[in-house]
Amino acid sequence: MRILQVSSARDLGGGETHVLQLVEALRERGHEVLVAGRSSGPLHPDIKLPFINSGDIFTALRLRRILKKRSVDILHAHVARDYTICAAAAWGIRKLKVIFTRHLLYRVRVHGLYRRVDGWIATTSRILKTLQPLSPKLSAVIPNWVDVEKLEYRPHPLHSPLTVGLLGEISPHKGHDDAIEAVRELGADVRLIVAGKGDRKYVEALKEKAAGLQVDFPGFVSLPDFFEAVDVLAVPSWEEPFGIVLLEAMAAGVPVVATNRGGPLEIMMSGFHGILVPPRNPEALAHGIRCMTADGKRRSDITRQARTHVEENFDIRRVVPRIEEFYRRAMKNTSV
């Protein structure tokens, strides 16, 4: 297949890494894959377009000429602001199939151009439900992934002090306030590492809130070093669309305590692959961390089961063929 992946992302984050990995995997499977994006974007695209906004007719017309010239089979977009541009560019090109992936939980606004979309991929079943008002011709839940071969399984004894880690965007909806209160609940022999970056004022407010506690804010960290330093990964988000960091920790042998909203519910079974707790509840988060660290055998069983679960369900070598098959079904215009 001749496939064009589209992303107007300005910065390199989880979604952009997702696109780059998909491009590489599809090429390895023998497909001709091109990338369209901003000239200054993080994807180093083969096709550079301005992507001024979601109504950028100039970009849509340029993209349309490229689609016709290259005889593209599949146009696959990953960022919401690119949807209308891609649908407009593809209008009337009969053999071209248009696929959109949806990563976010809030609903996509219904638009007449979306009649041109041949298939929608949602990363969770809850996200798929938000697409129902669009009446998709074709849809499927296909999760995000990790490359298990690049994540060494290295469970380790508990540190002293016990170390809990948060990794990713530092933002109120990610539950950092709750994590600090959970550490306060757990007592003086617990350390918290808050890795990642966020709004400076919010980070400063968190530091003030954590005064007197063992809380570090190292900024960006390497994944292996972070997982080596922490005994538990906490994901206290109020609502998590997916949560790739859960997969990374589970594959690396780091036990996970996460809130039971959104992606974590579909990634792991509580008590078997990790522990799920209600959001905005520091006491429940603290209790989950206590349960995870109190029993060495249980923790060992959970980390081993979690690694196997990721290998069998979320490894890139298992997930990308599902996307490839979705493309084929769209080309045949059959239902999933």
C-alpha positions in Angstrom: 0.0 0.0 0.0 1.0 3.6 -0.6 0.3 5.4 2.7 0.5 9.0 3.7 0.6 9.8 7.4 -0.4 13.3 8.4 0.4 15.2 11.6 0.7 19.0 12.0 2.2 18.7 15.5 4.5 21.4 16.6 6.3 19.5 19.3 7.5 16.0 19.9 5.2 14.2 22.4 3.6 10.8 22.8 1.3 11.2 19.8 4.1 12.2 17.5 6.3 9.3 18.7 3.3 7.1 17.9 3.2 8.4 14.3 7.0 7.9 13.8 6.9 4.4 15.2 3.9 3.6 13.0 5.7 4.9 9.9 8.8 2.8 10.7 6.8 -0.4 11.4 4.7 0.0 8.2 7.8 0.5 6.1 9.3 -2.6 7.6 6.2 -4.5 6.6 6.8 -3.5 3.0 4.6 -0.5 2.5 5.5 2.8 0.9 5.0 5.4 3.6 5.3 9.2 3.5 4.8 11.7 6.2 3.2 15.2 5.8 3.7 17.8 8.4 5.0 21.2 9.3 8.5 22.2 7.9 9.5 23.2 11.4 7.7 20.2 13.1 9.3 17.3 15.0 8.5 14.6 12.4 11.0 15.7 9.7 8.2 15.2 7.1 8.7 14.2 3.5 6.0 16.6 2.5 6.1 20.1 4.2 2.9 22.0 4.5 1.9 25.1 6.5 -1.1 23.8 8.4 -2.2 27.3 9.4 -5.4 26.2 11.1 -8.2 23.6 10.7 -9.8 25.7 7.9 -6.6 26.1 5.9 -7.9 25.7 2.4 -4.4 26.5 0.9 -2.9 23.4 2.7 -5.9 21.3 1.7 -5.4 22.2 -2.0 -1.7 21.5 -1.9 -2.4 18.2 -0.1 -5.0 17.3 -2.8 -2.5 17.8 -5.6 0.0 15.5 -3.8 -2.6 12.8 -3.2 -3.5 12.7 -6.9 0.1 12.9 -8.1 1.4 10.2 -5.7 -1.7 7.9 -6.2 -2.0 7.4 -2.4 -4.1 4.5 -1.2 -4.4 5.5 2.5 -4.5 9.0 4.0 -4.2 8.6 7.8 -4.5 11.7 10.1 -3.8 11.7 13.8 -4.4 15.3 15.0 -7.9 16.7 15.3 -7.1 20.1 13.7 -6.0 18.1 10.6 -9.2 16.2 10.1 -11.1 18.8 8.1 -8.1 19.7 5.9 -7.5 16.0 5.1 -11.2 15.3 4.4 -11.4 18.3 2.1 -8.2 17.3 0.3 -9.5 13.8 -0.3 -13.0 14.8 -1.5 -13.8 13.2 -4.9 -10.6 11.1 -5.1 -12.4 7.8 -5.5 -9.7 5.2 -4.8 -8.2 7.0 -1.8 -9.3 5.8 1.7 -9.3 8.3 4.6 -8.6 7.1 8.1 -8.6 9.2 11.2 -7.2 8.1 14.6 -8.9 9.6 17.7 -6.8 9.8 20.9 -8.9 12.2 23.1 -12.0 11.6 25.1 -14.1 14.7 24.2 -16.4 14.4 21.3 -15.5 15.4 17.7 -17.8 18.1 16.4 -19.9 16.8 13.6 -18.9 18.2 10.3 -20.2 17.6 6.8 -16.7 16.9 5.5 -16.5 13.8 7.7 -18.8 12.0 5.3 -15.6 11.5 3.3 -13.9 9.6 6.1 -13.8 5.8 5.5 -12.7 4.7 8.9 -12.2 5.9 12.5 -9.7 4.2 14.9 -10.2 4.9 18.6 -7.5 3.9 21.1 -10.1 2.8 23.7 -13.7 1.7 23.7 -14.7 4.8 25.6 -13.2 7.0 22.9 -15.0 5.0 20.3 -18.4 5.8 22.0 -17.7 9.5 21.5 -17.5 8.9 17.8 -21.1 7.5 17.5 -22.7 10.9 16.5 -20.5 10.8 13.4 -22.0 7.4 12.3 -18.7 6.0 11.1 -18.7 3.8 8.0 -16.0 1.7 9.7 -14.6 1.9 13.2 -12.5 -0.1 15.6 -10.7 0.1 18.9 -6.9 -0.3 18.3 -4.8 0.6 21.3 -1.6 2.5 21.5 1.5 0.4 21.9 5.1 0.2 23.1 8.1 -1.5 21.7 8.6 -4.3 24.3 12.0 -5.2 22.9 13.3 -1.7 23.9 12.0 -1.9 27.4 14.1 -4.2 29.5 12.2 -6.0 32.3 14.1 -5.1 35.4 12.1 -5.4 38.7 14.2 -4.4 41.7 14.1 -4.4 45.5 12.4 -1.5 47.2 14.5 1.6 47.8 14.9 3.3 51.1 13.1 5.6 51.3 10.3 4.0 49.3 10.1 6.0 46.1 7.0 6.8 44.1 7.2 8.3 40.7 5.0 10.4 38.4 6.1 10.9 34.8 4.6 13.2 32.1 2.9 16.5 31.8 2.7 18.4 35.0 -0.9 19.7 35.0 -3.8 19.9 37.5 -5.9 17.2 35.7 -2.9 14.8 36.0 -3.5 14.6 39.8 -0.2 15.9 41.1 -1.8 17.6 44.0 -3.4 14.3 45.0 -0.1 12.5 44.7 1.6 15.0 47.1 -1.3 14.6 49.6 -0.9 10.8 49.3 2.8 11.1 50.1 1.9 13.2 53.2 -0.6 10.4 54.1 2.1 7.7 53.7 4.5 9.4 56.1 8.1 10.6 56.3 9.8 7.5 54.8 8.4 8.0 51.3 9.9 10.0 48.5 8.1 11.3 45.4 9.7 12.1 42.1 7.7 14.3 39.8 9.3 14.0 36.4 8.3 16.1 33.4 7.5 19.7 32.7 4.4 22.0 33.0 3.3 25.5 33.6 5.9 27.3 35.7 3.3 28.8 38.1 1.6 25.5 38.7 5.0 23.7 39.3 5.9 26.4 41.8 2.6 26.0 43.6 3.2 22.2 43.8 6.7 22.9 45.3 5.1 25.1 48.0 2.5 22.5 48.7 5.2 19.8 49.1 7.3 21.8 51.5 8.6 19.6 54.3 8.1 16.4 52.2 10.6 14.5 50.2 9.5 15.6 46.7 11.9 16.1 43.8 11.1 17.9 40.5 14.0 16.8 38.1 12.3 17.9 34.9 12.8 15.6 31.9 14.4 12.3 32.7 15.5 9.2 30.8 13.0 6.4 31.0 15.5 3.7 32.1 16.9 5.9 34.9 13.5 6.9 36.0 12.2 3.3 36.2 15.4 2.3 38.1 14.8 5.1 40.6 11.2 4.4 41.5 9.4 1.6 43.3 5.9 2.4 42.1 4.6 4.4 39.2 1.6 6.5 40.2 -0.9 7.7 37.6 -3.4 9.8 39.6 -5.1 11.5 36.6 -8.7 12.7 37.0 -9.3 11.3 33.5 -6.7 9.5 31.4 -7.4 9.1 27.6 -5.0 6.2 27.3 -1.7 6.3 29.3 1.3 4.9 27.4 3.4 5.5 30.5 1.5 2.6 32.1 2.5 0.3 29.4 6.1 1.4 29.6 6.2 0.8 33.4 4.5 -2.5 33.2 6.9 -3.7 30.5 9.9 -2.6 32.6 8.8 -4.4 35.7 7.6 -1.3 37.7 4.3 -1.8 39.5 1.6 0.7 38.7 -1.1 2.3 40.8 -3.5 4.3 38.6 -6.9 5.9 38.8 -9.8 3.9 37.4 -10.8 6.4 34.7 -10.3 6.1 31.0 -7.4 4.2 29.6 -6.1 2.5 32.7 -9.4 0.6 32.9 -8.7 -0.9 29.5 -5.0 -1.4 30.0 -5.0 -3.4 33.2 -7.0 -5.5 35.5 -6.8 -4.3 39.1 -5.0 -6.7 41.4 -3.6 -8.6 38.5 -1.6 -6.2 36.4 -1.6 -3.3 38.9 -3.9 -1.5 41.3 -6.7 0.9 40.3 -8.1 3.5 42.7 -10.7 6.3 42.4 -9.5 9.7 41.2 -9.2 12.8 43.4 -8.8 10.6 46.4 -5.3 10.9 48.0 -6.2 8.4 50.8 -7.2 5.8 48.2 -4.0 6.5 46.3 -1.9 6.1 49.4 -3.7 2.9 50.3 -3.0 1.5 46.8 0.7 2.3 47.2 0.8 0.6 50.6 -0.9 -2.5 49.2 1.5 -2.6 46.3 4.6 -2.3 48.4 3.7 -4.3 51.5 3.8 -7.8 50.0 6.9 -8.7 48.0 5.4 -11.9 46.5 2.3 -10.1 45.4 4.3 -7.3 43.9 6.5 -9.8 42.0 3.4 -11.6 40.7 1.8 -8.4 39.5 4.9 -7.2 37.7 5.4 -10.5 36.0 1.8 -10.7 34.9 1.9 -7.1 33.7 4.9 -7.7 31.5 3.2 -10.7 29.9 0.0 -8.7 29.4 1.9 -6.0 27.6 3.8 -8.4 25.4 0.6 -10.2 24.4 -1.7 -7.2 23.8 0.3 -3.9 23.4 3.6 -4.7 21.7 4.0 -2.8 18.5 4.5 -6.1 16.6 1.0 -7.1 17.6 -0.8 -3.8 17.2 0.5 -2.4 13.9 -0.8 -5.5 12.0 -4.3 -4.6 13.3 -3.9 -1.1 11.8 -2.7 -2.7 8.5 -5.7 -5.0 8.5 -8.0 -2.0 9.2 -6.5 -0.3 6.1 -7.3 -3.4 4.0 -10.9 -3.5 5.2 -11.4 0.1 4.4 -10.0 -0.5 0.9 -12.5 -3.3 0.5 -15.2 -1.1 2.0 -16.3 -3.8 4.4 -17.3 -3.5 8.1 -15.0 -4.3 11.0 
